[in-house]
């Protein structure tokens, strides 16, 4: 899983272990338990990653909402671990503040469609807090709807992000966004870095 990739990279380089990778998550949490488990691990390893956003993307169920993500962040009770000495973990309040509602319907990008795509653009354009010009890793655990929207709205972020998406049923949930992204890479942004896992 992508967490192991980031964690192994951090542990293999003691200097970089002091500077967590920048991470942004797009999830269709709500339809099945896998994204709940991934959110749990995200927060439990948030001392090894600098989480900059968590957005709700369209999925097969009606429960895929930002409120559902907030519900599970509260259930994880990460502040209990912070009290027990893991003070570098993201606090519950900070995690909740990172959550945004994404598009509720899949589809190719259009004008001004998503509060969450605006957050992704903002974080991609932001200066690296460590001053190292590191990219923003965008983990896509659902459809690519909001990521495609962000690139549509601000194509200049293509060189500032690294996408790691889980394909398969997520691709079938929004083939229009994925096809738009393929065309965008081919015609406008060959510098866009994208791993699609499980196509």
Secondary structure by P-SEA (a helix, b strand, c coil): caaaaaaaaaaacccccccccbbbbbbcccccaaaaaaaaaaaaacccccccbbbbbbcccccccaaaaaaaaaaacaaaaaaacccccccaaaaaaaccccccccccccccccaaaaaaaaaaacccccccbbbbbbbbcccaaaaaaaaaacccccccbbbbbbccccccccaaaaaaaaaaaacccccbbbbbccc
